[in-house]
């Protein structure tokens, strides 16, 4: 039996009421820029918590940040395999909470510098209670096709 498909939204859209905002963070939970700042200011992401759910937000780390140094340094970017592991944890959480709706931003594709074709396929297992960026649709569809072949 296949997993029901997630929906997709345009980049830059904001979630409606009742959605959990899923954003790229850093392990230190220093939510100071990009979607992380929006998550802290508008969705209740707690400063200092870099992984998982706080308020109406869910943090997926793409950078380290625990050294206290500048997050703009390339050395702060987590390896793609580590980011994918955090994405798998999120997908498991979303599946375990089918009553919740998750609005996923382009995690890792902004300040962390990953490309859509690197991150998008990692969300191929996202359940129907997730809305993913439309930029990832072709990568999600292709990864799902390979997984079911």
Protein Blocks (a to p, Z undefined) as FASTA:
>chain_A
ZZdddddddehiacdehiacdddddfklpafghjllmmmmmnopaehiagdjehjbdcdd
fbeolnopafkbmklpccfklmmmmmmmmmmmmmmmmmbccdddfehilmnopafklmmm
mmmmpcfkbccdfklmmmmmmmmmmmmZZ
